[in-house]
């Protein structure tokens, strides 16, 4: 992250000095204003909002984003820096080792491929049935628990906990077509995400959602850091409307994701402990009218 921020500073200097016309064009196309100045640096184009998309009032229309093509890559856009720096480092070592003594190239080559594999972003086909709730994460279901009362949902709920190993896709997706109505970040520990205590004590970010269609159920998706994963990424902000299965964040390297849904008549929980799920594709619950 520090490497990216340092590159951003150099990049803004370069654009102002060598491409002033581009800077003016992007300023003219920029939407909104920045009355609170939440971004610690000047915002010249969408690239400068990478770490501040959910804290800014600035925005650009999709067609005005010169970096939009990166969303079509088979890798997580927020992981491109890690791919270039970490995977690139291992592949350079692989080349040097292969030149000197080829068997020594196996380990760094394998580690480089692991980094590439971790940041993959496969396409998913979302179910189009009404009333279904899809998994917000890839991984293994480690908890299905009933909650007597959830303050945000204002009633009884069901909590589904999913553990993500380093081999799972780590992109998070919304479980239903919904509107973001709140974000709550909490500092904490970095316990092993397999432990139940991690849900209570680890650093986490709760994304509070409300369905955009009747009956406007409220739900929560929690991104919880783990022993290895120590960086939670979330780029949505209150007011954003997202279709079912749309991407909203990522947890880097190994973690836990929890889904809290209202327990009401007609709810059928299909997820069970030990089940392997895929974000946006696996139905974990459905509301039968």
MARVEXVO-145156 format. One record per residue (C-alpha): residue number from 1; x, y, z. Coordinates in steps of 0.1 Angstrom, whole numbers, padded with zeros to 4 digits. Example, Ala and Ser with C-alpha at 12.3 -4.5 7.8 and 13.67 -1.06 7.14 Angstrom:
// MARVEXVO-145156
+-----+-------+-------+-------+
|   i |     u |     v |     w |
+-----+-------+-------+-------+
|   1 |  0123 | -0045 |  0078 |
|   2 |  0137 | -0011 |  0071 |
+-----+-------+-------+-------+
***
This chain:
// MARVEXVO-145156
+-----+-------+-------+-------+
|   i |     u |     v |     w |
+-----+-------+-------+-------+
|   1 |  0000 |  0000 |  0000 |
|   2 |  0028 |  0024 |  0008 |
|   3 |  0045 |  0016 | -0025 |
|   4 |  0012 |  0024 | -0043 |
|   5 |  0008 |  0057 | -0024 |
|   6 |  0044 |  0066 | -0032 |
|   7 |  0038 |  0058 | -0069 |
|   8 |  0006 |  0079 | -0068 |
|   9 |  0025 |  0109 | -0056 |
|  10 |  0051 |  0106 | -0084 |
|  11 |  0023 |  0100 | -0109 |
|  12 |  0004 |  0131 | -0099 |
|  13 |  0036 |  0152 | -0103 |
|  14 |  0042 |  0136 | -0137 |
|  15 |  0006 |  0143 | -0149 |
|  16 |  0006 |  0179 | -0137 |
|  17 |  0040 |  0186 | -0153 |
|  18 |  0038 |  0167 | -0186 |
|  19 |  0000 |  0162 | -0192 |
|  20 | -0017 |  0194 | -0180 |
|  21 | -0043 |  0191 | -0208 |
|  22 | -0053 |  0156 | -0195 |
|  23 | -0056 |  0170 | -0159 |
|  24 | -0079 |  0198 | -0171 |
|  25 | -0101 |  0174 | -0191 |
|  26 | -0105 |  0150 | -0161 |
|  27 | -0113 |  0180 | -0138 |
|  28 | -0140 |  0191 | -0162 |
|  29 | -0155 |  0156 | -0163 |
|  30 | -0153 |  0151 | -0125 |
|  31 | -0186 |  0149 | -0107 |
|  32 | -0194 |  0162 | -0072 |
|  33 | -0173 |  0182 | -0048 |
|  34 | -0150 |  0176 | -0018 |
|  35 | -0163 |  0198 |  0010 |
|  36 | -0147 |  0176 |  0038 |
|  37 | -0114 |  0169 |  0020 |
|  38 | -0113 |  0133 |  0033 |
|  39 | -0087 |  0124 |  0007 |
|  40 | -0052 |  0131 |  0019 |
|  41 | -0039 |  0140 | -0016 |
|  42 | -0051 |  0158 | -0046 |
|  43 | -0076 |  0139 | -0069 |
|  44 | -0067 |  0142 | -0105 |
|  45 | -0084 |  0112 | -0120 |
|  46 | -0102 |  0080 | -0109 |
|  47 | -0069 |  0063 | -0101 |
|  48 | -0064 |  0087 | -0072 |
|  49 | -0095 |  0074 | -0055 |
|  50 | -0083 |  0038 | -0053 |
|  51 | -0081 |  0038 | -0015 |
|  52 | -0108 |  0064 | -0009 |
|  53 | -0138 |  0055 | -0031 |
|  54 | -0161 |  0051 | -0002 |
|  55 | -0149 |  0083 |  0016 |
|  56 | -0151 |  0108 | -0013 |
|  57 | -0178 |  0128 | -0030 |
|  58 | -0158 |  0130 | -0062 |
|  59 | -0167 |  0106 | -0090 |
|  60 | -0165 |  0101 | -0127 |
|  61 | -0190 |  0085 | -0151 |
|  62 | -0179 |  0050 | -0162 |
|  63 | -0172 |  0061 | -0198 |
|  64 | -0149 |  0088 | -0184 |
|  65 | -0127 |  0064 | -0164 |
|  66 | -0096 |  0057 | -0185 |
|  67 | -0088 |  0027 | -0162 |
|  68 | -0122 |  0010 | -0167 |
|  69 | -0105 | -0017 | -0188 |
|  70 | -0089 | -0031 | -0157 |
|  71 | -0122 | -0044 | -0146 |
|  72 | -0122 | -0068 | -0175 |
|  73 | -0090 | -0085 | -0164 |
|  74 | -0092 | -0120 | -0149 |
|  75 | -0075 | -0106 | -0117 |
|  76 | -0088 | -0084 | -0089 |
|  77 | -0082 | -0048 | -0098 |
|  78 | -0073 | -0040 | -0062 |
|  79 | -0046 | -0067 | -0063 |
|  80 | -0027 | -0055 | -0094 |
|  81 |  0000 | -0039 | -0073 |
|  82 |  0007 | -0071 | -0054 |
|  83 |  0008 | -0090 | -0087 |
|  84 |  0034 | -0067 | -0101 |
|  85 |  0055 | -0063 | -0070 |
|  86 |  0053 | -0097 | -0052 |
|  87 |  0046 | -0121 | -0081 |
|  88 |  0070 | -0101 | -0102 |
|  89 |  0097 | -0104 | -0076 |
|  90 |  0093 | -0142 | -0074 |
|  91 |  0093 | -0145 | -0112 |
|  92 |  0125 | -0125 | -0114 |
|  93 |  0141 | -0148 | -0089 |
|  94 |  0128 | -0177 | -0109 |
|  95 |  0146 | -0164 | -0140 |
|  96 |  0178 | -0158 | -0122 |
|  97 |  0177 | -0192 | -0105 |
|  98 |  0169 | -0210 | -0138 |
|  99 |  0199 | -0193 | -0154 |
| 100 |  0223 | -0203 | -0125 |
| 101 |  0208 | -0237 | -0114 |
| 102 |  0174 | -0246 | -0127 |
| 103 |  0162 | -0268 | -0098 |
| 104 |  0164 | -0238 | -0075 |
| 105 |  0138 | -0220 | -0097 |
| 106 |  0110 | -0244 | -0086 |
| 107 |  0103 | -0227 | -0052 |
| 108 |  0102 | -0190 | -0063 |
| 109 |  0083 | -0200 | -0094 |
| 110 |  0057 | -0219 | -0073 |
| 111 |  0053 | -0189 | -0049 |
| 112 |  0049 | -0165 | -0078 |
| 113 |  0021 | -0187 | -0093 |
| 114 |  0004 | -0189 | -0058 |
| 115 |  0003 | -0151 | -0057 |
| 116 | -0012 | -0150 | -0092 |
| 117 | -0037 | -0177 | -0082 |
| 118 | -0048 | -0158 | -0051 |
| 119 | -0057 | -0126 | -0069 |
| 120 | -0077 | -0143 | -0097 |
| 121 | -0112 | -0130 | -0103 |
| 122 | -0133 | -0156 | -0122 |
| 123 | -0166 | -0147 | -0139 |
| 124 | -0197 | -0159 | -0120 |
| 125 | -0232 | -0167 | -0132 |
| 126 | -0257 | -0153 | -0107 |
| 127 | -0290 | -0171 | -0100 |
| 128 | -0320 | -0151 | -0112 |
| 129 | -0346 | -0167 | -0089 |
| 130 | -0366 | -0144 | -0066 |
| 131 | -0361 | -0147 | -0029 |
| 132 | -0327 | -0163 | -0030 |
| 133 | -0297 | -0152 | -0010 |
| 134 | -0263 | -0160 | -0024 |
| 135 | -0230 | -0165 | -0007 |
| 136 | -0209 | -0133 | -0001 |
| 137 | -0176 | -0152 | -0003 |
| 138 | -0158 | -0183 | -0016 |
| 139 | -0148 | -0208 |  0010 |
| 140 | -0161 | -0233 |  0035 |
| 141 | -0191 | -0228 |  0058 |
| 142 | -0179 | -0231 |  0094 |
| 143 | -0209 | -0217 |  0112 |
| 144 | -0247 | -0216 |  0109 |
| 145 | -0261 | -0200 |  0140 |
| 146 | -0294 | -0185 |  0151 |
| 147 | -0293 | -0151 |  0168 |
| 148 | -0322 | -0141 |  0192 |
| 149 | -0321 | -0104 |  0183 |
| 150 | -0299 | -0083 |  0160 |
| 151 | -0300 | -0046 |  0166 |
| 152 | -0296 | -0036 |  0129 |
| 153 | -0321 | -0062 |  0116 |
| 154 | -0344 | -0053 |  0146 |
| 155 | -0353 | -0090 |  0152 |
| 156 | -0342 | -0126 |  0152 |
| 157 | -0315 | -0135 |  0126 |
| 158 | -0294 | -0163 |  0112 |
| 159 | -0256 | -0159 |  0109 |
| 160 | -0236 | -0179 |  0084 |
| 161 | -0198 | -0179 |  0088 |
| 162 | -0175 | -0187 |  0059 |
| 163 | -0138 | -0194 |  0062 |
| 164 | -0116 | -0184 |  0032 |
| 165 | -0083 | -0202 |  0029 |
| 166 | -0054 | -0187 |  0009 |
| 167 | -0065 | -0209 | -0020 |
| 168 | -0100 | -0194 | -0023 |
| 169 | -0111 | -0164 | -0044 |
| 170 | -0111 | -0135 | -0020 |
| 171 | -0135 | -0111 | -0038 |
| 172 | -0166 | -0104 | -0018 |
| 173 | -0201 | -0100 | -0034 |
| 174 | -0234 | -0088 | -0022 |
| 175 | -0260 | -0115 | -0013 |
| 176 | -0290 | -0098 | -0027 |
| 177 | -0298 | -0068 | -0049 |
| 178 | -0295 | -0041 | -0023 |
| 179 | -0286 | -0005 | -0013 |
| 180 | -0257 |  0002 |  0010 |
| 181 | -0270 |  0021 |  0040 |
| 182 | -0240 |  0020 |  0063 |
| 183 | -0204 |  0009 |  0070 |
| 184 | -0190 |  0001 |  0104 |
| 185 | -0153 | -0004 |  0109 |
| 186 | -0138 | -0019 |  0141 |
| 187 | -0102 | -0024 |  0150 |
| 188 | -0092 | -0056 |  0165 |
| 189 | -0069 | -0086 |  0167 |
| 190 | -0057 | -0110 |  0140 |
| 191 | -0066 | -0144 |  0153 |
| 192 | -0069 | -0174 |  0131 |
| 193 | -0101 | -0169 |  0111 |
| 194 | -0111 | -0206 |  0118 |
| 195 | -0116 | -0198 |  0154 |
| 196 | -0151 | -0186 |  0165 |
| 197 | -0135 | -0159 |  0186 |
| 198 | -0121 | -0142 |  0155 |
| 199 | -0157 | -0131 |  0147 |
| 200 | -0158 | -0112 |  0180 |
| 201 | -0122 | -0100 |  0184 |
| 202 | -0107 | -0095 |  0150 |
| 203 | -0105 | -0064 |  0129 |
| 204 | -0136 | -0062 |  0107 |
| 205 | -0158 | -0041 |  0085 |
| 206 | -0196 | -0045 |  0085 |
| 207 | -0214 | -0036 |  0053 |
| 208 | -0251 | -0029 |  0062 |
| 209 | -0275 | -0035 |  0033 |
| 210 | -0312 | -0031 |  0025 |
| 211 | -0330 | -0049 | -0003 |
| 212 | -0340 | -0026 | -0032 |
| 213 | -0372 | -0046 | -0037 |
| 214 | -0401 | -0055 | -0014 |
| 215 | -0401 | -0063 |  0015 |
| 216 | -0368 | -0044 |  0018 |
| 217 | -0351 | -0069 |  0042 |
| 218 | -0320 | -0057 |  0060 |
| 219 | -0288 | -0078 |  0059 |
| 220 | -0252 | -0075 |  0071 |
| 221 | -0220 | -0088 |  0055 |
| 222 | -0189 | -0087 |  0077 |
| 223 | -0154 | -0088 |  0063 |
| 224 | -0132 | -0101 |  0091 |
| 225 | -0094 | -0101 |  0090 |
| 226 | -0074 | -0133 |  0098 |
| 227 | -0040 | -0143 |  0110 |
| 228 | -0025 | -0138 |  0076 |
| 229 | -0050 | -0115 |  0059 |
| 230 | -0045 | -0081 |  0075 |
| 231 | -0060 | -0059 |  0050 |
| 232 | -0097 | -0054 |  0044 |
| 233 | -0107 | -0036 |  0011 |
| 234 | -0142 | -0022 |  0006 |
| 235 | -0150 |  0003 | -0021 |
| 236 | -0188 |  0009 | -0017 |
| 237 | -0203 |  0038 |  0002 |
| 238 | -0238 |  0045 |  0017 |
| 239 | -0263 |  0052 | -0011 |
| 240 | -0247 |  0028 | -0036 |
| 241 | -0272 |  0004 | -0052 |
| 242 | -0257 | -0030 | -0062 |
| 243 | -0272 | -0059 | -0081 |
| 244 | -0272 | -0094 | -0066 |
| 245 | -0237 | -0108 | -0068 |
| 246 | -0220 | -0075 | -0075 |
| 247 | -0184 | -0071 | -0061 |
| 248 | -0180 | -0048 | -0032 |
| 249 | -0146 | -0057 | -0016 |
| 250 | -0118 | -0081 | -0009 |
| 251 | -0099 | -0094 |  0021 |
| 252 | -0063 | -0101 |  0012 |
| 253 | -0047 | -0135 |  0020 |
| 254 | -0069 | -0155 |  0043 |
| 255 | -0100 | -0145 |  0063 |
| 256 | -0136 | -0149 |  0074 |
| 257 | -0168 | -0135 |  0060 |
| 258 | -0201 | -0135 |  0078 |
| 259 | -0236 | -0131 |  0065 |
| 260 | -0264 | -0121 |  0089 |
| 261 | -0300 | -0124 |  0075 |
| 262 | -0334 | -0119 |  0091 |
| 263 | -0350 | -0151 |  0105 |
| 264 | -0387 | -0149 |  0095 |
| 265 | -0415 | -0173 |  0084 |
| 266 | -0406 | -0188 |  0050 |
| 267 | -0368 | -0187 |  0055 |
| 268 | -0351 | -0218 |  0043 |
| 269 | -0314 | -0220 |  0052 |
| 270 | -0296 | -0242 |  0026 |
| 271 | -0261 | -0237 |  0038 |
| 272 | -0247 | -0263 |  0062 |
| 273 | -0214 | -0266 |  0081 |
| 274 | -0187 | -0281 |  0059 |
| 275 | -0203 | -0270 |  0027 |
| 276 | -0180 | -0253 |  0001 |
| 277 | -0196 | -0222 | -0014 |
| 278 | -0188 | -0197 | -0042 |
| 279 | -0195 | -0160 | -0039 |
| 280 | -0224 | -0149 | -0060 |
| 281 | -0232 | -0183 | -0073 |
| 282 | -0241 | -0206 | -0044 |
| 283 | -0275 | -0201 | -0028 |
| 284 | -0271 | -0202 |  0010 |
| 285 | -0308 | -0193 |  0019 |
| 286 | -0341 | -0185 |  0003 |
| 287 | -0373 | -0168 |  0013 |
| 288 | -0403 | -0187 |  0003 |
| 289 | -0435 | -0166 |  0002 |
+-----+-------+-------+-------+
***
